[in-house]
Structure formats: structure tokens, C-alpha cells
Amino acid sequence: MKTITTGLISALIVGTVYAAGPLQVSIDHEMRAGTSVSNSVRNARAQSAQGIDVSRILSQCREVRASEQLQKIAADVDNQSPARQRALATLERRCAGFTDGELTDTAERETIFNAIQAADPQTVAVTQFIDATRQLSTLLPVERRGLVANVLALQDAVAIDDLGIRLFLHRSPKGAVAYFQGEEYLLTSDPDISYSVPLVKCELGQDCGPSEREVLTTCIYQGKCVGTLYELVEERAAAAGKDTAVVKQMAKEIASAIRRSDIDAFVRD
């Protein structure tokens, strides 16, 4: 049995086979370009589509509006590095155009509720998985297989990213473990898989450049500005004494299992 940490894992995925709808394509493009996503978010909310992604955007932009730290950085922007200035400008443009009323807990909850009511596949699969796996000890393998099958069938980066480590969690006599391809990882230390999971979305085609959410916010808030999520994760893994080649290889293997919809790779019978 191996070991794993939950500290680094922010999550996962989209694929080369990712069947994005026009709304998602528009939002993805605007995010990469660092342009305001408010109009696309409104369109998606009106159609009750991509509920999970829209909810996350509303949450991030609400935090941007409320962040005292961000306001201090913006006030002192002349003293920031050029990369940090660009990152700050990208985030501000991304969150421009929203009214305060759109950036509330209520708006975020309504987005998810309406998407579930409209049977948005992404939102339904993710919320069902989270609800069902809150009590791992009562979840039968056959039930977990159905949940994983629904998620993998989406081939959706946002859905996998939202689930993150939950996709791998199982109950064992030693407590909660992460399971992948026959290996169990205890949730008590930092093996390579904990650094691999955030990179899976990159392996499956999601944009992981300077405007990727974690890359962007790490640059702004911590002053650690890199070009890609790969660089950010590799830096963290190397600092923890991990073999970055192993980290990247495991990300490739997870991405491959998702592309194949290999339920057995994620479910221990």
C-alpha cells in the first residue's frame, strides 16, 4: 500500500475527445484569451448548461471582488513584475462585466440547482457522485462503478477537475485510500500521484498555460509566475523530493484510463 496527500490536489481533466458544446467552447476561449466571460456565463445560465463550470467562475470572481489582498496588489501594481501585472490584468478582465447581484452565494446555488433541474449531464454526474460518495463506508462497489461510468462517459475536463481526488477515494480497513490501477494510496503523505492529478486535464487537452486558474492566481497572490501548470507542479514536486518524470508519467496513465473509460482503473471490487 502506498500513501497520498490531499493538500495539492486541485483536480483534473478534459480530453482530446472532449465533446464541448458551443457555450463551453466560448467560455474556454474567453478564459484562455483573458477576456470577460460574463456574457457567456449569462448565456449558459439562461440555458442551464455547464452548471459546474459556471458556478466555479462565479465563485472565483466573487472572491476577486472581495479580496483585500488583490486590492493591495492592484494598488501597488507598479512595483510588481511584468508577469504579475499581466496575470492581474487577465484576472480582472475575466471577472469584468458581472454585477454584484450575479456574484453571490445565491446566484451560484441557483446555477447548480437549475442545471440539475434541466438535467445538464455535467452537473448531474458530478453532483450525484459527490452526494453518493460522502459516506464511503456505505457505498457498494457496483454503485461506485455506476457513478464512475457516468463521469467517464462525459469525457469532460471540468467534471473531472471538480471531482479531483474524490474520483479515486475508497474505504479500506486502514481508512480512506485513493485507488488507481490496482494500487492503494493512504491519505497521509505525499506520493507522486498527488502531484500527478492536477496535470491530467493538461494531458487530455485542457489549456494549462498562463491563464489557467491555478497558474494565474499563484502568480498574482504568491508572486510565483510560471508559463504552464506543468512548470508549477514540477516545481512543487521537485521541492518535495519527487521524481518529476514519474509524476508526469502517472498523469499520462490516468488520462489514458479516462480516454478509454476504463472503469476498472478507478474502482476496486
Solvent accessible surface area in square Angstrom, and as a share of the most:
residue,aa,sasa,rsa
1,M,114,0.51
2,K,96,0.41
3,T,41,0.24
4,I,0,0.00
5,T,28,0.16
6,T,73,0.43
7,G,72,0.69
8,L,33,0.16
9,I,22,0.11
10,S,64,0.41
11,A,1,0.01
12,L,0,0.00
13,I,0,0.00
14,V,5,0.03
15,G,8,0.08
16,T,103,0.60
17,V,85,0.49
18,Y,39,0.15
19,A,93,0.72
20,A,35,0.27
21,G,25,0.24
22,P,120,0.76
23,L,24,0.12
24,Q,1,0.00
25,V,80,0.46
26,S,39,0.25
27,I,1,0.00
28,D,22,0.12
29,H,108,0.48
30,E,34,0.15
31,M,22,0.10
32,R,115,0.42
33,A,53,0.41
34,G,1,0.01
35,T,58,0.34
36,S,43,0.28
37,V,0,0.00
38,S,6,0.04
39,N,104,0.53
40,S,6,0.04
41,V,2,0.01
42,R,87,0.32
43,N,78,0.40
44,A,0,0.00
45,R,66,0.24
46,A,88,0.68
47,Q,120,0.53
48,S,25,0.16
49,A,21,0.17
50,Q,28,0.12
51,G,1,0.01
52,I,11,0.06
53,D,6,0.03
54,V,0,0.00
55,S,8,0.05
56,R,65,0.24
57,I,0,0.00
58,L,0,0.00
59,S,23,0.15
60,Q,24,0.10
61,C,0,0.00
62,R,57,0.21
63,E,107,0.48
64,V,18,0.11
65,R,94,0.34
66,A,74,0.58
67,S,20,0.13
68,E,124,0.56
69,Q,88,0.39
70,L,8,0.04
71,Q,99,0.44
72,K,141,0.60
73,I,14,0.07
74,A,38,0.29
75,A,94,0.73
76,D,63,0.33
77,V,45,0.26
78,D,130,0.67
79,N,116,0.59
80,Q,29,0.13
81,S,55,0.36
82,P,91,0.57
83,A,34,0.26
84,R,46,0.17
85,Q,69,0.31
86,R,154,0.56
87,A,9,0.07
88,L,6,0.03
89,A,36,0.28
90,T,18,0.11
91,L,1,0.00
92,E,80,0.36
93,R,117,0.43
94,R,0,0.00
95,C,5,0.03
96,A,45,0.35
97,G,50,0.48
98,F,10,0.04
99,T,80,0.46
100,D,109,0.56
101,G,55,0.53
102,E,32,0.15
103,L,11,0.05
104,T,50,0.29
105,D,78,0.40
106,T,69,0.40
107,A,6,0.05
108,E,36,0.16
109,R,152,0.55
110,E,81,0.36
111,T,7,0.04
112,I,35,0.18
113,F,122,0.51
114,N,63,0.32
115,A,0,0.00
116,I,68,0.35
117,Q,125,0.56
118,A,59,0.46
119,A,68,0.53
120,D,14,0.07
121,P,86,0.54
122,Q,9,0.04
123,T,0,0.00
124,V,36,0.21
125,A,8,0.06
126,V,0,0.00
127,T,25,0.14
128,Q,90,0.40
129,F,0,0.00
130,I,32,0.16
131,D,87,0.45
132,A,39,0.31
133,T,9,0.05
134,R,146,0.53
135,Q,117,0.52
136,L,21,0.10
137,S,80,0.52
138,T,101,0.59
139,L,31,0.16
140,L,104,0.52
141,P,61,0.38
142,V,107,0.61
143,E,79,0.36
144,R,7,0.03
145,R,73,0.26
146,G,35,0.33
147,L,22,0.11
148,V,0,0.00
149,A,33,0.26
150,N,74,0.38
151,V,0,0.00
152,L,1,0.00
153,A,76,0.59
154,L,39,0.19
155,Q,23,0.10
156,D,16,0.08
157,A,1,0.01
158,V,8,0.05
159,A,0,0.00
160,I,1,0.00
161,D,13,0.07
162,D,47,0.24
163,L,5,0.02
164,G,5,0.05
165,I,24,0.12
166,R,76,0.28
167,L,0,0.00
168,F,0,0.00
169,L,31,0.15
170,H,9,0.04
171,R,109,0.40
172,S,11,0.07
173,P,146,0.92
174,K,145,0.62
175,G,20,0.20
176,A,28,0.22
177,V,0,0.00
178,A,0,0.00
179,Y,24,0.09
180,F,5,0.02
181,Q,80,0.36
182,G,57,0.55
183,E,69,0.31
184,E,32,0.14
185,Y,7,0.03
186,L,39,0.20
187,L,51,0.25
188,T,107,0.62
189,S,47,0.30
190,D,57,0.30
191,P,22,0.14
192,D,33,0.17
193,I,0,0.00
194,S,0,0.00
195,Y,14,0.05
196,S,0,0.00
197,V,0,0.00
198,P,3,0.02
199,L,0,0.00
200,V,0,0.00
201,K,21,0.09
202,C,17,0.10
203,E,32,0.15
204,L,1,0.00
205,G,51,0.49
206,Q,46,0.20
207,D,52,0.27
208,C,13,0.07
209,G,11,0.11
210,P,92,0.58
211,S,15,0.10
212,E,15,0.07
213,R,49,0.18
214,E,37,0.17
215,V,2,0.01
216,L,3,0.02
217,T,35,0.20
218,T,6,0.03
219,C,6,0.04
220,I,0,0.00
221,Y,57,0.22
222,Q,109,0.48
223,G,38,0.37
224,K,104,0.44
225,C,45,0.27
226,V,33,0.19
227,G,29,0.28
228,T,45,0.26
229,L,1,0.01
230,Y,59,0.22
231,E,80,0.36
232,L,2,0.01
233,V,1,0.01
234,E,46,0.21
235,E,84,0.37
236,R,60,0.22
237,A,0,0.00
238,A,62,0.48
239,A,94,0.73
240,A,47,0.37
241,G,68,0.65
242,K,52,0.22
243,D,80,0.42
244,T,40,0.23
245,A,65,0.50
246,V,64,0.37
247,V,0,0.00
248,K,67,0.29
249,Q,91,0.41
250,M,29,0.13
251,A,0,0.00
252,K,97,0.41
253,E,62,0.28
254,I,0,0.00
255,A,0,0.00
256,S,39,0.25
257,A,0,0.00
258,I,1,0.00
259,R,95,0.35
260,R,132,0.48
261,S,49,0.32
262,D,40,0.21
263,I,41,0.21
264,D,84,0.43
265,A,4,0.03
266,F,0,0.00
267,V,5,0.03
268,R,69,0.25
269,D,126,0.65
